[in-house]
């Protein structure tokens, strides 16, 4: 009986906390989009066009961060 009662209390607390955390705006800060190519290339221009669409949908600024070099490993390490 005590075990089932503690489960009900724990589930109730989890539901209250989940409800309170869902009220926060996401994302609450500018989004950084990492592009593994130098500025001025095809991938950069595509990322900038996509960032305009995403900025309108999310309501946040999108910052393009070009990290070229080492065949994309530098950008991959930054994201990881």
PDB file with one MODEL, atoms N, CA, C and O in Angstrom:
MODEL        1
ATOM      1  N   UNK A   1       0.817  -1.193   0.000  1.00  0.00           N
ATOM      2  CA  UNK A   1       0.000   0.000   0.000  1.00  0.00           C
ATOM      3  C   UNK A   1       0.861   1.257   0.000  1.00  0.00           C
ATOM      4  O   UNK A   1       0.571   2.206  -0.728  1.00  0.00           O
ATOM      5  N   UNK A   2       1.920   1.272   0.812  1.00  0.00           N
ATOM      6  CA  UNK A   2       2.797   2.434   0.881  1.00  0.00           C
ATOM      7  C   UNK A   2       3.520   2.644  -0.446  1.00  0.00           C
ATOM      8  O   UNK A   2       3.747   3.779  -0.866  1.00  0.00           O
ATOM      9  N   UNK A   3       3.879   1.545  -1.101  1.00  0.00           N
ATOM     10  CA  UNK A   3       4.584   1.648  -2.371  1.00  0.00           C
ATOM     11  C   UNK A   3       3.694   2.273  -3.441  1.00  0.00           C
ATOM     12  O   UNK A   3       4.161   3.121  -4.202  1.00  0.00           O
ATOM     13  N   UNK A   4       2.444   1.882  -3.517  1.00  0.00           N
ATOM     14  CA  UNK A   4       1.545   2.463  -4.516  1.00  0.00           C
ATOM     15  C   UNK A   4       1.247   3.923  -4.205  1.00  0.00           C
ATOM     16  O   UNK A   4       1.100   4.732  -5.121  1.00  0.00           O
ATOM     17  N   UNK A   5       1.156   4.271  -2.922  1.00  0.00           N
ATOM     18  CA  UNK A   5       0.915   5.663  -2.536  1.00  0.00           C
ATOM     19  C   UNK A   5       2.093   6.551  -2.928  1.00  0.00           C
ATOM     20  O   UNK A   5       1.892   7.662  -3.417  1.00  0.00           O
ATOM     21  N   UNK A   6       3.311   6.073  -2.720  1.00  0.00           N
ATOM     22  CA  UNK A   6       4.484   6.866  -3.083  1.00  0.00           C
ATOM     23  C   UNK A   6       4.593   7.009  -4.600  1.00  0.00           C
ATOM     24  O   UNK A   6       5.065   8.034  -5.092  1.00  0.00           O
ATOM     25  N   UNK A   7       4.161   5.991  -5.344  1.00  0.00           N
ATOM     26  CA  UNK A   7       4.162   6.086  -6.805  1.00  0.00           C
ATOM     27  C   UNK A   7       3.181   7.160  -7.268  1.00  0.00           C
ATOM     28  O   UNK A   7       3.492   7.925  -8.180  1.00  0.00           O
ATOM     29  N   UNK A   8       2.010   7.227  -6.658  1.00  0.00           N
ATOM     30  CA  UNK A   8       1.005   8.226  -7.030  1.00  0.00           C
ATOM     31  C   UNK A   8       1.522   9.631  -6.737  1.00  0.00           C
ATOM     32  O   UNK A   8       1.329  10.544  -7.540  1.00  0.00           O
ATOM     33  N   UNK A   9       2.170   9.806  -5.601  1.00  0.00           N
ATOM     34  CA  UNK A   9       2.719  11.117  -5.251  1.00  0.00           C
ATOM     35  C   UNK A   9       3.825  11.512  -6.233  1.00  0.00           C
ATOM     36  O   UNK A   9       3.873  12.656  -6.686  1.00  0.00           O
ATOM     37  N   UNK A  10       4.710  10.572  -6.561  1.00  0.00           N
ATOM     38  CA  UNK A  10       5.809  10.865  -7.488  1.00  0.00           C
ATOM     39  C   UNK A  10       5.268  11.193  -8.878  1.00  0.00           C
ATOM     40  O   UNK A  10       5.777  12.102  -9.534  1.00  0.00           O
ATOM     41  N   UNK A  11       4.257  10.479  -9.335  1.00  0.00           N
ATOM     42  CA  UNK A  11       3.669  10.756 -10.644  1.00  0.00           C
ATOM     43  C   UNK A  11       2.983  12.118 -10.661  1.00  0.00           C
ATOM     44  O   UNK A  11       3.037  12.822 -11.669  1.00  0.00           O
ATOM     45  N   UNK A  12       2.355  12.488  -9.586  1.00  0.00           N
ATOM     46  CA  UNK A  12       1.698  13.798  -9.507  1.00  0.00           C
ATOM     47  C   UNK A  12       2.713  14.928  -9.556  1.00  0.00           C
ATOM     48  O   UNK A  12       2.503  15.929 -10.241  1.00  0.00           O
ATOM     49  N   UNK A  13       3.815  14.769  -8.828  1.00  0.00           N
ATOM     50  CA  UNK A  13       4.864  15.792  -8.841  1.00  0.00           C
ATOM     51  C   UNK A  13       5.477  15.913 -10.234  1.00  0.00           C
ATOM     52  O   UNK A  13       5.738  17.019 -10.707  1.00  0.00           O
ATOM     53  N   UNK A  14       5.707  14.780 -10.888  1.00  0.00           N
ATOM     54  CA  UNK A  14       6.275  14.808 -12.239  1.00  0.00           C
ATOM     55  C   UNK A  14       5.335  15.506 -13.212  1.00  0.00           C
ATOM     56  O   UNK A  14       5.795  16.242 -14.085  1.00  0.00           O
ATOM     57  N   UNK A  15       4.034  15.291 -13.083  1.00  0.00           N
ATOM     58  CA  UNK A  15       3.073  15.944 -13.971  1.00  0.00           C
ATOM     59  C   UNK A  15       3.047  17.453 -13.744  1.00  0.00           C
ATOM     60  O   UNK A  15       2.941  18.221 -14.700  1.00  0.00           O
ATOM     61  N   UNK A  16       3.142  17.878 -12.492  1.00  0.00           N
ATOM     62  CA  UNK A  16       3.132  19.313 -12.187  1.00  0.00           C
ATOM     63  C   UNK A  16       4.394  19.984 -12.740  1.00  0.00           C
ATOM     64  O   UNK A  16       4.321  21.067 -13.320  1.00  0.00           O
ATOM     65  N   UNK A  17       5.545  19.341 -12.560  1.00  0.00           N
ATOM     66  CA  UNK A  17       6.803  19.914 -13.047  1.00  0.00           C
ATOM     67  C   UNK A  17       6.808  19.963 -14.569  1.00  0.00           C
ATOM     68  O   UNK A  17       7.260  20.953 -15.144  1.00  0.00           O
ATOM     69  N   UNK A  18       6.315  18.918 -15.239  1.00  0.00           N
ATOM     70  CA  UNK A  18       6.286  18.902 -16.699  1.00  0.00           C
ATOM     71  C   UNK A  18       5.359  19.988 -17.226  1.00  0.00           C
ATOM     72  O   UNK A  18       5.658  20.606 -18.248  1.00  0.00           O
ATOM     73  N   UNK A  19       4.257  20.229 -16.563  1.00  0.00           N
ATOM     74  CA  UNK A  19       3.334  21.263 -17.002  1.00  0.00           C
ATOM     75  C   UNK A  19       3.948  22.650 -16.842  1.00  0.00           C
ATOM     76  O   UNK A  19       3.767  23.504 -17.709  1.00  0.00           O
ATOM     77  N   UNK A  20       4.662  22.884 -15.762  1.00  0.00           N
ATOM     78  CA  UNK A  20       5.288  24.188 -15.536  1.00  0.00           C
ATOM     79  C   UNK A  20       6.413  24.449 -16.531  1.00  0.00           C
ATOM     80  O   UNK A  20       6.593  25.584 -16.972  1.00  0.00           O
ATOM     81  N   UNK A  21       7.170  23.419 -16.889  1.00  0.00           N
ATOM     82  CA  UNK A  21       8.290  23.627 -17.795  1.00  0.00           C
ATOM     83  C   UNK A  21       7.829  23.787 -19.239  1.00  0.00           C
ATOM     84  O   UNK A  21       8.564  24.349 -20.051  1.00  0.00           O
ATOM     85  N   UNK A  22       6.642  23.311 -19.581  1.00  0.00           N
ATOM     86  CA  UNK A  22       6.175  23.455 -20.953  1.00  0.00           C
ATOM     87  C   UNK A  22       5.704  24.867 -21.252  1.00  0.00           C
ATOM     88  O   UNK A  22       5.477  25.202 -22.415  1.00  0.00           O
ATOM     89  N   UNK A  23       5.553  25.700 -20.239  1.00  0.00           N
ATOM     90  CA  UNK A  23       5.090  27.063 -20.442  1.00  0.00           C
ATOM     91  C   UNK A  23       6.201  28.000 -20.897  1.00  0.00           C
ATOM     92  O   UNK A  23       5.920  29.143 -21.254  1.00  0.00           O
ATOM     93  N   UNK A  24       7.450  27.554 -20.895  1.00  0.00           N
ATOM     94  CA  UNK A  24       8.566  28.403 -21.289  1.00  0.00           C
ATOM     95  C   UNK A  24       8.618  28.525 -22.807  1.00  0.00           C
ATOM     96  O   UNK A  24       8.257  27.595 -23.528  1.00  0.00           O
ATOM     97  N   UNK A  25       9.073  29.688 -23.285  1.00  0.00           N
ATOM     98  CA  UNK A  25       9.234  29.888 -24.726  1.00  0.00           C
ATOM     99  C   UNK A  25      10.499  29.194 -25.191  1.00  0.00           C
ATOM    100  O   UNK A  25      11.540  29.277 -24.541  1.00  0.00           O
ATOM    101  N   UNK A  26      10.401  28.503 -26.330  1.00  0.00           N
ATOM    102  CA  UNK A  26      11.577  27.857 -26.910  1.00  0.00           C
ATOM    103  C   UNK A  26      11.728  28.370 -28.314  1.00  0.00           C
ATOM    104  O   UNK A  26      10.710  28.472 -28.999  1.00  0.00           O
ATOM    105  N   UNK A  27      12.833  28.685 -28.782  1.00  0.00           N
ATOM    106  CA  UNK A  27      14.098  28.908 -28.083  1.00  0.00           C
ATOM    107  C   UNK A  27      14.117  30.291 -27.469  1.00  0.00           C
ATOM    108  O   UNK A  27      13.522  31.224 -28.010  1.00  0.00           O
ATOM    109  N   UNK A  28      14.778  30.426 -26.374  1.00  0.00           N
ATOM    110  CA  UNK A  28      14.814  31.679 -25.660  1.00  0.00           C
ATOM    111  C   UNK A  28      16.001  32.555 -26.008  1.00  0.00           C
ATOM    112  O   UNK A  28      16.187  33.603 -25.389  1.00  0.00           O
ATOM    113  N   UNK A  29      16.797  32.164 -26.964  1.00  0.00           N
ATOM    114  CA  UNK A  29      17.989  32.920 -27.342  1.00  0.00           C
ATOM    115  C   UNK A  29      18.211  32.749 -28.840  1.00  0.00           C
ATOM    116  O   UNK A  29      17.602  31.868 -29.447  1.00  0.00           O
ATOM    117  N   UNK A  30      19.073  33.572 -29.459  1.00  0.00           N
ATOM    118  CA  UNK A  30      19.333  33.409 -30.893  1.00  0.00           C
ATOM    119  C   UNK A  30      19.905  32.024 -31.205  1.00  0.00           C
ATOM    120  O   UNK A  30      20.675  31.466 -30.423  1.00  0.00           O
ATOM    121  N   UNK A  31      19.524  31.491 -32.340  1.00  0.00           N
ATOM    122  CA  UNK A  31      19.966  30.161 -32.770  1.00  0.00           C
ATOM    123  C   UNK A  31      21.220  30.326 -33.619  1.00  0.00           C
ATOM    124  O   UNK A  31      21.270  31.188 -34.496  1.00  0.00           O
ATOM    125  N   UNK A  32      22.230  29.502 -33.360  1.00  0.00           N
ATOM    126  CA  UNK A  32      23.459  29.535 -34.148  1.00  0.00           C
ATOM    127  C   UNK A  32      23.461  28.370 -35.119  1.00  0.00           C
ATOM    128  O   UNK A  32      23.384  27.211 -34.710  1.00  0.00           O
ATOM    129  N   UNK A  33      23.548  28.679 -36.415  1.00  0.00           N
ATOM    130  CA  UNK A  33      23.616  27.660 -37.457  1.00  0.00           C
ATOM    131  C   UNK A  33      25.063  27.563 -37.926  1.00  0.00           C
ATOM    132  O   UNK A  33      25.616  28.531 -38.449  1.00  0.00           O
ATOM    133  N   UNK A  34      25.665  26.413 -37.743  1.00  0.00           N
ATOM    134  CA  UNK A  34      27.067  26.203 -38.105  1.00  0.00           C
ATOM    135  C   UNK A  34      27.133  25.658 -39.526  1.00  0.00           C
ATOM    136  O   UNK A  34      26.520  24.637 -39.837  1.00  0.00           O
ATOM    137  N   UNK A  35      27.881  26.347 -40.389  1.00  0.00           N
ATOM    138  CA  UNK A  35      28.055  25.950 -41.788  1.00  0.00           C
ATOM    139  C   UNK A  35      29.519  25.553 -41.969  1.00  0.00           C
ATOM    140  O   UNK A  35      30.411  26.348 -41.674  1.00  0.00           O
ATOM    141  N   UNK A  36      29.780  24.323 -42.453  1.00  0.00           N
ATOM    142  CA  UNK A  36      31.171  23.854 -42.552  1.00  0.00           C
ATOM    143  C   UNK A  36      31.910  24.296 -43.815  1.00  0.00           C
ATOM    144  O   UNK A  36      32.864  23.636 -44.226  1.00  0.00           O
ATOM    145  N   UNK A  37      31.494  25.388 -44.430  1.00  0.00           N
ATOM    146  CA  UNK A  37      32.126  25.904 -45.642  1.00  0.00           C
ATOM    147  C   UNK A  37      32.417  27.391 -45.453  1.00  0.00           C
ATOM    148  O   UNK A  37      31.801  28.039 -44.607  1.00  0.00           O
ATOM    149  N   UNK A  38      33.355  27.938 -46.239  1.00  0.00           N
ATOM    150  CA  UNK A  38      33.662  29.368 -46.104  1.00  0.00           C
ATOM    151  C   UNK A  38      32.512  30.231 -46.621  1.00  0.00           C
ATOM    152  O   UNK A  38      31.688  29.765 -47.408  1.00  0.00           O
ATOM    153  N   UNK A  39      32.456  31.483 -46.182  1.00  0.00           N
ATOM    154  CA  UNK A  39      31.392  32.365 -46.651  1.00  0.00           C
ATOM    155  C   UNK A  39      31.486  32.624 -48.152  1.00  0.00           C
ATOM    156  O   UNK A  39      32.580  32.671 -48.716  1.00  0.00           O
ATOM    157  N   UNK A  40      30.338  32.789 -48.789  1.00  0.00           N
ATOM    158  CA  UNK A  40      30.301  33.111 -50.210  1.00  0.00           C
ATOM    159  C   UNK A  40      30.041  31.935 -51.114  1.00  0.00           C
ATOM    160  O   UNK A  40      29.817  32.131 -52.309  1.00  0.00           O
ATOM    161  N   UNK A  41      30.059  30.722 -50.600  1.00  0.00           N
ATOM    162  CA  UNK A  41      29.827  29.545 -51.426  1.00  0.00           C
ATOM    163  C   UNK A  41      28.352  29.188 -51.518  1.00  0.00           C
ATOM    164  O   UNK A  41      27.490  29.874 -50.969  1.00  0.00           O
ATOM    165  N   UNK A  42      28.087  28.100 -52.223  1.00  0.00           N
ATOM    166  CA  UNK A  42      26.701  27.659 -52.399  1.00  0.00           C
ATOM    167  C   UNK A  42      26.062  27.262 -51.074  1.00  0.00           C
ATOM    168  O   UNK A  42      24.911  27.609 -50.811  1.00  0.00           O
ATOM    169  N   UNK A  43      26.800  26.541 -50.241  1.00  0.00           N
ATOM    170  CA  UNK A  43      26.241  26.096 -48.970  1.00  0.00           C
ATOM    171  C   UNK A  43      25.943  27.281 -48.054  1.00  0.00           C
ATOM    172  O   UNK A  43      24.958  27.265 -47.315  1.00  0.00           O
ATOM    173  N   UNK A  44      26.780  28.293 -48.102  1.00  0.00           N
ATOM    174  CA  UNK A  44      26.559  29.481 -47.285  1.00  0.00           C
ATOM    175  C   UNK A  44      25.315  30.233 -47.743  1.00  0.00           C
ATOM    176  O   UNK A  44      24.512  30.661 -46.913  1.00  0.00           O
ATOM    177  N   UNK A  45      25.147  30.399 -49.043  1.00  0.00           N
ATOM    178  CA  UNK A  45      23.971  31.121 -49.529  1.00  0.00           C
ATOM    179  C   UNK A  45      22.685  30.334 -49.258  1.00  0.00           C
ATOM    180  O   UNK A  45      21.645  30.930 -48.980  1.00  0.00           O
ATOM    181  N   UNK A  46      22.748  29.009 -49.337  1.00  0.00           N
ATOM    182  CA  UNK A  46      21.581  28.190 -48.999  1.00  0.00           C
ATOM    183  C   UNK A  46      21.253  28.286 -47.509  1.00  0.00           C
ATOM    184  O   UNK A  46      20.082  28.339 -47.133  1.00  0.00           O
ATOM    185  N   UNK A  47      22.272  28.309 -46.668  1.00  0.00           N
ATOM    186  CA  UNK A  47      22.051  28.421 -45.225  1.00  0.00           C
ATOM    187  C   UNK A  47      21.448  29.775 -44.879  1.00  0.00           C
ATOM    188  O   UNK A  47      20.593  29.865 -43.998  1.00  0.00           O
ATOM    189  N   UNK A  48      21.881  30.824 -45.561  1.00  0.00           N
ATOM    190  CA  UNK A  48      21.322  32.151 -45.291  1.00  0.00           C
ATOM    191  C   UNK A  48      19.875  32.246 -45.750  1.00  0.00           C
ATOM    192  O   UNK A  48      19.057  32.878 -45.082  1.00  0.00           O
ATOM    193  N   UNK A  49      19.545  31.628 -46.878  1.00  0.00           N
ATOM    194  CA  UNK A  49      18.146  31.619 -47.331  1.00  0.00           C
ATOM    195  C   UNK A  49      17.277  30.822 -46.360  1.00  0.00           C
ATOM    196  O   UNK A  49      16.157  31.228 -46.051  1.00  0.00           O
ATOM    197  N   UNK A  50      17.789  29.695 -45.883  1.00  0.00           N
ATOM    198  CA  UNK A  50      17.051  28.875 -44.922  1.00  0.00           C
ATOM    199  C   UNK A  50      16.915  29.587 -43.580  1.00  0.00           C
ATOM    200  O   UNK A  50      15.899  29.444 -42.900  1.00  0.00           O
ATOM    201  N   UNK A  51      17.933  30.351 -43.200  1.00  0.00           N
ATOM    202  CA  UNK A  51      17.863  31.049 -41.909  1.00  0.00           C
ATOM    203  C   UNK A  51      16.775  32.114 -41.911  1.00  0.00           C
ATOM    204  O   UNK A  51      16.162  32.364 -40.873  1.00  0.00           O
ATOM    205  N   UNK A  52      16.520  32.748 -43.055  1.00  0.00           N
ATOM    206  CA  UNK A  52      15.429  33.725 -43.123  1.00  0.00           C
ATOM    207  C   UNK A  52      14.080  33.067 -42.884  1.00  0.00           C
ATOM    208  O   UNK A  52      13.232  33.620 -42.183  1.00  0.00           O
ATOM    209  N   UNK A  53      13.877  31.896 -43.461  1.00  0.00           N
ATOM    210  CA  UNK A  53      12.619  31.163 -43.284  1.00  0.00           C
ATOM    211  C   UNK A  53      12.471  30.699 -41.838  1.00  0.00           C
ATOM    212  O   UNK A  53      11.402  30.837 -41.245  1.00  0.00           O
ATOM    213  N   UNK A  54      13.547  30.148 -41.273  1.00  0.00           N
ATOM    214  CA  UNK A  54      13.498  29.674 -39.889  1.00  0.00           C
ATOM    215  C   UNK A  54      13.295  30.818 -38.900  1.00  0.00           C
ATOM    216  O   UNK A  54      12.600  30.651 -37.898  1.00  0.00           O
ATOM    217  N   UNK A  55      13.889  31.967 -39.166  1.00  0.00           N
ATOM    218  CA  UNK A  55      13.733  33.111 -38.273  1.00  0.00           C
ATOM    219  C   UNK A  55      12.282  33.568 -38.232  1.00  0.00           C
ATOM    220  O   UNK A  55      11.779  33.935 -37.170  1.00  0.00           O
ATOM    221  N   UNK A  56      11.602  33.548 -39.380  1.00  0.00           N
ATOM    222  CA  UNK A  56      10.182  33.916 -39.391  1.00  0.00           C
ATOM    223  C   UNK A  56       9.337  32.899 -38.646  1.00  0.00           C
ATOM    224  O   UNK A  56       8.408  33.275 -37.930  1.00  0.00           O
ATOM    225  N   UNK A  57       9.642  31.612 -38.802  1.00  0.00           N
ATOM    226  CA  UNK A  57       8.843  30.567 -38.157  1.00  0.00           C
ATOM    227  C   UNK A  57       9.077  30.493 -36.651  1.00  0.00           C
ATOM    228  O   UNK A  57       8.123  30.319 -35.891  1.00  0.00           O
ATOM    229  N   UNK A  58      10.329  30.621 -36.204  1.00  0.00           N
ATOM    230  CA  UNK A  58      10.653  30.516 -34.787  1.00  0.00           C
ATOM    231  C   UNK A  58      10.495  31.829 -34.037  1.00  0.00           C
ATOM    232  O   UNK A  58      10.322  31.833 -32.819  1.00  0.00           O
ATOM    233  N   UNK A  59      10.554  32.939 -34.754  1.00  0.00           N
ATOM    234  CA  UNK A  59      10.483  34.229 -34.098  1.00  0.00           C
ATOM    235  C   UNK A  59      11.765  34.593 -33.363  1.00  0.00           C
ATOM    236  O   UNK A  59      11.742  35.393 -32.428  1.00  0.00           O
ATOM    237  N   UNK A  60      12.870  34.015 -33.779  1.00  0.00           N
ATOM    238  CA  UNK A  60      14.182  34.281 -33.170  1.00  0.00           C
ATOM    239  C   UNK A  60      15.187  34.604 -34.268  1.00  0.00           C
ATOM    240  O   UNK A  60      14.998  34.238 -35.428  1.00  0.00           O
ATOM    241  N   UNK A  61      16.257  35.295 -33.886  1.00  0.00           N
ATOM    242  CA  UNK A  61      17.337  35.559 -34.826  1.00  0.00           C
ATOM    243  C   UNK A  61      18.141  34.291 -35.050  1.00  0.00           C
ATOM    244  O   UNK A  61      18.332  33.492 -34.133  1.00  0.00           O
ATOM    245  N   UNK A  62      18.613  34.115 -36.286  1.00  0.00           N
ATOM    246  CA  UNK A  62      19.478  32.988 -36.625  1.00  0.00           C
ATOM    247  C   UNK A  62      20.834  33.569 -37.005  1.00  0.00           C
ATOM    248  O   UNK A  62      20.921  34.423 -37.888  1.00  0.00           O
ATOM    249  N   UNK A  63      21.891  33.111 -36.341  1.00  0.00           N
ATOM    250  CA  UNK A  63      23.247  33.580 -36.605  1.00  0.00           C
ATOM    251  C   UNK A  63      23.976  32.496 -37.390  1.00  0.00           C
ATOM    252  O   UNK A  63      24.048  31.345 -36.958  1.00  0.00           O
ATOM    253  N   UNK A  64      24.514  32.874 -38.547  1.00  0.00           N
ATOM    254  CA  UNK A  64      25.279  31.934 -39.367  1.00  0.00           C
ATOM    255  C   UNK A  64      26.732  31.965 -38.900  1.00  0.00           C
ATOM    256  O   UNK A  64      27.354  33.025 -38.847  1.00  0.00           O
ATOM    257  N   UNK A  65      27.265  30.787 -38.563  1.00  0.00           N
ATOM    258  CA  UNK A  65      28.641  30.660 -38.093  1.00  0.00           C
ATOM    259  C   UNK A  65      29.404  29.781 -39.076  1.00  0.00           C
ATOM    260  O   UNK A  65      29.257  28.559 -39.059  1.00  0.00           O
ATOM    261  N   UNK A  66      30.228  30.404 -39.945  1.00  0.00           N
ATOM    262  CA  UNK A  66      31.001  29.659 -40.930  1.00  0.00           C
ATOM    263  C   UNK A  66      32.278  29.148 -40.278  1.00  0.00           C
ATOM    264  O   UNK A  66      33.104  29.938 -39.820  1.00  0.00           O
ATOM    265  N   UNK A  67      32.442  27.831 -40.234  1.00  0.00           N
ATOM    266  CA  UNK A  67      33.645  27.194 -39.676  1.00  0.00           C
ATOM    267  C   UNK A  67      34.210  26.243 -40.724  1.00  0.00           C
ATOM    268  O   UNK A  67      33.901  25.052 -40.726  1.00  0.00           O
ATOM    269  N   UNK A  68      35.026  26.772 -41.597  1.00  0.00           N
ATOM    270  CA  UNK A  68      35.589  25.935 -42.648  1.00  0.00           C
ATOM    271  C   UNK A  68      36.925  25.353 -42.200  1.00  0.00           C
ATOM    272  O   UNK A  68      37.568  25.863 -41.283  1.00  0.00           O
ATOM    273  N   UNK A  69      37.320  24.290 -42.856  1.00  0.00           N
ATOM    274  CA  UNK A  69      38.622  23.694 -42.597  1.00  0.00           C
ATOM    275  C   UNK A  69      38.521  22.261 -42.129  1.00  0.00           C
ATOM    276  O   UNK A  69      37.525  21.849 -41.534  1.00  0.00           O
ATOM    277  N   UNK A  70      39.557  21.518 -42.405  1.00  0.00           N
ATOM    278  CA  UNK A  70      39.714  20.114 -41.991  1.00  0.00           C
ATOM    279  C   UNK A  70      38.554  19.245 -42.463  1.00  0.00           C
ATOM    280  O   UNK A  70      38.119  18.330 -41.763  1.00  0.00           O
ATOM    281  N   UNK A  71      38.056  19.551 -43.672  1.00  0.00           N
ATOM    282  CA  UNK A  71      37.004  18.740 -44.287  1.00  0.00           C
ATOM    283  C   UNK A  71      35.733  18.673 -43.430  1.00  0.00           C
ATOM    284  O   UNK A  71      35.052  17.648 -43.418  1.00  0.00           O
ATOM    285  N   UNK A  72      35.414  19.743 -42.725  1.00  0.00           N
ATOM    286  CA  UNK A  72      34.217  19.800 -41.907  1.00  0.00           C
ATOM    287  C   UNK A  72      34.394  19.329 -40.478  1.00  0.00           C
ATOM    288  O   UNK A  72      33.441  19.371 -39.699  1.00  0.00           O
ATOM    289  N   UNK A  73      35.582  18.884 -40.112  1.00  0.00           N
ATOM    290  CA  UNK A  73      35.818  18.366 -38.764  1.00  0.00           C
ATOM    291  C   UNK A  73      35.741  19.483 -37.724  1.00  0.00           C
ATOM    292  O   UNK A  73      35.270  19.263 -36.609  1.00  0.00           O
ATOM    293  N   UNK A  74      36.201  20.679 -38.088  1.00  0.00           N
ATOM    294  CA  UNK A  74      36.154  21.795 -37.144  1.00  0.00           C
ATOM    295  C   UNK A  74      34.710  22.135 -36.795  1.00  0.00           C
ATOM    296  O   UNK A  74      34.383  22.325 -35.624  1.00  0.00           O
ATOM    297  N   UNK A  75      33.854  22.212 -37.797  1.00  0.00           N
ATOM    298  CA  UNK A  75      32.439  22.492 -37.565  1.00  0.00           C
ATOM    299  C   UNK A  75      31.780  21.348 -36.802  1.00  0.00           C
ATOM    300  O   UNK A  75      30.961  21.586 -35.914  1.00  0.00           O
ATOM    301  N   UNK A  76      32.127  20.124 -37.138  1.00  0.00           N
ATOM    302  CA  UNK A  76      31.563  18.966 -36.450  1.00  0.00           C
ATOM    303  C   UNK A  76      31.946  18.925 -34.982  1.00  0.00           C
ATOM    304  O   UNK A  76      31.120  18.590 -34.133  1.00  0.00           O
ATOM    305  N   UNK A  77      33.194  19.265 -34.677  1.00  0.00           N
ATOM    306  CA  UNK A  77      33.623  19.313 -33.279  1.00  0.00           C
ATOM    307  C   UNK A  77      32.895  20.417 -32.507  1.00  0.00           C
ATOM    308  O   UNK A  77      32.572  20.252 -31.331  1.00  0.00           O
ATOM    309  N   UNK A  78      32.643  21.534 -33.173  1.00  0.00           N
ATOM    310  CA  UNK A  78      31.932  22.620 -32.520  1.00  0.00           C
ATOM    311  C   UNK A  78      30.497  22.217 -32.186  1.00  0.00           C
ATOM    312  O   UNK A  78      29.999  22.536 -31.106  1.00  0.00           O
ATOM    313  N   UNK A  79      29.846  21.533 -33.085  1.00  0.00           N
ATOM    314  CA  UNK A  79      28.470  21.102 -32.861  1.00  0.00           C
ATOM    315  C   UNK A  79      28.411  20.003 -31.814  1.00  0.00           C
ATOM    316  O   UNK A  79      27.511  19.980 -30.974  1.00  0.00           O
ATOM    317  N   UNK A  80      29.369  19.096 -31.868  1.00  0.00           N
ATOM    318  CA  UNK A  80      29.362  17.984 -30.895  1.00  0.00           C
ATOM    319  C   UNK A  80      29.647  18.506 -29.528  1.00  0.00           C
ATOM    320  O   UNK A  80      29.686  17.735 -28.569  1.00  0.00           O
TER     321      UNK A  80
ENDMDL
END
